[in-house]
Amino acid sequence: MHFNLLAVMITLWDYHLTYLEFVAFVTSVIGVGLGVFGTRKTWPWWNVSSLLYALLFFQQKYIASSLLQFIFVAGGFWGWFGWGKLGAKPAKLSTRHMQFWSLTYVVAWFSLYPILKHIGAAASLTDAFGFVGSCIAQVLMVVEKYESWPLWFVVDAVYTYQFWHGGNYLTAILYLIFVGIALAGWRRWLREARLRNS
């Protein structure tokens, strides 16, 4: 007898929850939750959940979201070695760097959108927004900038809408949980960044 990760675990209100989506959900909540505390233990959980979601999103034709998971895995390795044993030491971005990342976001978002639309990706506009925002938030998190958390907040709110609208209810709930976690991370990392600058 062999276990099929893609098999339906349970059906509720015509929603078919697979083992894949359930395990991806649990590992994601653990990984992102650990990130609030700045511990490097966040990264292995992050990587496992990212690989699982890469498969899930590919099946659902969220092409950018699927590819994004491999960027998360690379960021997970970078974060593991970059943070070191003591974990993150949050700091603030300079005004110049904030302007750079804001401009990069807008240009990359509107450059990626027509590509996704052309290849027939589901939810091209929001998927492009989330892809670019997540890449930038990931980099900011790895380099220990507190601004990663408000960006995660916005991106996760958009993804909540996208996945709910697409009928992926558990994943939408996951991203709603991420919105709350992002608020907690924002508060904690901002406080630590201020303490380091005082």
C-alpha positions in Angstrom: 0.0 0.0 0.0 1.4 3.4 -0.9 0.4 6.9 0.3 -0.8 9.4 -2.2 -0.2 13.0 -1.2 -2.6 14.2 -3.9 -5.5 12.1 -2.6 -8.5 13.8 -1.0 -8.2 13.8 2.8 -11.7 15.1 3.4 -14.5 16.8 1.6 -16.4 19.7 3.3 -19.1 21.7 1.5 -17.9 20.4 -1.9 -14.3 21.5 -1.1 -11.8 18.6 -1.6 -9.0 19.0 0.8 -5.9 16.9 -0.2 -3.2 15.7 2.1 -0.8 17.9 0.1 -2.7 21.1 0.9 -3.2 20.1 4.5 0.5 19.3 5.2 1.6 22.5 3.2 -0.8 24.5 5.4 0.5 23.2 8.7 4.2 23.5 7.8 3.6 27.1 6.5 1.9 28.2 9.7 4.8 26.8 11.8 7.5 28.3 9.5 6.0 31.8 9.2 5.1 31.9 12.9 8.7 31.1 13.9 9.8 34.0 11.6 8.1 36.5 13.9 10.6 35.6 16.6 13.6 35.9 14.3 14.8 32.3 14.9 16.7 30.6 12.1 14.4 27.5 12.8 11.9 29.3 10.5 13.9 28.4 7.4 13.7 24.6 7.2 9.9 24.8 7.8 9.7 27.5 5.2 11.5 25.3 2.7 9.3 22.3 3.2 6.1 24.2 2.9 7.4 26.0 -0.2 8.2 22.8 -2.0 4.7 21.4 -1.1 3.0 24.6 -2.3 5.0 24.7 -5.5 3.3 21.4 -6.4 -0.1 22.5 -5.3 0.0 25.9 -7.1 1.3 24.3 -10.3 -1.7 21.9 -10.3 -4.0 24.9 -9.9 -2.3 26.9 -12.7 -1.0 29.7 -10.4 2.2 29.7 -12.4 3.9 32.7 -10.7 2.9 31.4 -7.2 4.3 28.0 -8.1 7.6 29.4 -9.4 7.8 31.8 -6.4 8.1 28.8 -4.0 11.5 27.9 -5.5 12.7 31.5 -4.8 11.4 31.0 -1.2 13.5 27.8 -1.0 16.6 29.7 -2.2 15.8 32.5 0.3 15.4 29.8 3.0 19.0 28.6 2.5 20.3 32.2 2.3 18.4 33.1 5.5 19.6 30.0 7.4 23.3 30.9 6.8 22.7 34.7 6.8 20.9 34.9 10.1 23.4 32.7 12.0 22.8 30.9 15.2 21.5 33.9 17.1 18.8 34.6 14.5 17.7 37.9 13.0 18.8 41.4 14.1 16.1 43.6 12.7 17.0 47.0 11.3 15.2 49.7 9.2 15.8 50.5 5.5 17.3 53.8 4.5 15.0 56.2 2.6 17.0 55.7 -0.5 16.7 51.9 -0.3 12.9 52.2 0.4 12.5 54.3 -2.8 14.5 51.8 -4.8 12.5 48.8 -3.7 9.2 50.7 -4.2 10.1 51.6 -7.8 11.4 48.1 -8.4 8.0 46.7 -7.2 5.9 48.8 -9.5 8.1 48.3 -12.6 8.4 44.5 -12.0 4.7 44.0 -11.3 3.5 45.7 -14.5 6.2 43.9 -16.5 5.2 40.5 -15.2 1.5 40.9 -15.5 1.2 40.8 -19.4 3.6 37.8 -19.5 1.4 35.8 -17.1 -1.7 36.9 -19.0 -0.2 35.7 -22.3 0.6 32.3 -21.0 -2.9 31.8 -19.5 -2.0 31.9 -15.8 -4.9 32.1 -13.4 -5.4 35.5 -11.7 -2.6 37.2 -13.6 -2.8 40.6 -12.1 -2.9 39.5 -8.4 -0.5 36.7 -9.1 2.0 39.1 -10.6 1.5 41.5 -7.6 2.0 38.7 -5.1 5.0 37.3 -6.9 7.0 40.5 -7.1 5.9 41.6 -3.6 6.8 38.2 -2.1 10.3 38.3 -3.8 11.0 41.7 -2.4 9.6 40.8 1.1 11.7 37.6 1.1 14.9 39.6 0.3 14.1 42.2 3.0 13.4 39.4 5.5 16.6 37.6 4.8 18.7 40.8 5.1 16.8 41.4 8.4 14.8 44.6 7.5 11.6 45.1 9.5 9.9 46.6 6.4 9.5 43.0 5.1 6.6 42.6 7.5 4.3 45.4 6.3 5.0 44.2 2.8 4.1 40.7 3.7 0.9 42.1 5.2 -0.2 43.7 1.9 0.9 40.7 -0.2 -0.8 38.2 2.0 -4.1 40.2 2.0 -4.1 40.2 -1.8 -3.3 36.5 -1.8 -6.2 35.9 0.6 -8.6 37.5 -1.9 -7.0 35.6 -4.8 -7.2 32.2 -3.3 -10.7 32.7 -1.8 -12.0 33.9 -5.2 -10.3 30.9 -6.9 -12.1 28.5 -4.5 -8.9 27.4 -2.6 -10.5 28.1 0.8 -7.9 26.5 3.1 -5.1 28.3 1.3 -7.1 31.5 1.6 -7.5 30.9 5.3 -3.7 30.3 5.5 -3.0 33.7 3.9 -5.5 35.3 6.3 -3.5 33.8 9.1 -0.4 35.1 7.5 -1.9 38.6 7.6 -2.2 38.3 11.3 1.3 36.9 11.7 2.6 39.8 9.5 1.1 42.3 11.9 2.8 40.5 14.9 6.1 40.4 13.0 5.8 44.0 12.0 5.3 45.1 15.6 8.1 42.9 17.1 10.7 43.6 14.4 10.0 47.4 14.5 10.4 47.4 18.3 13.7 45.5 18.0 14.9 47.8 15.2 14.2 50.8 17.3 16.0 49.3 20.3 19.1 48.6 18.1 19.1 52.2 16.9 18.7 53.8 20.4 
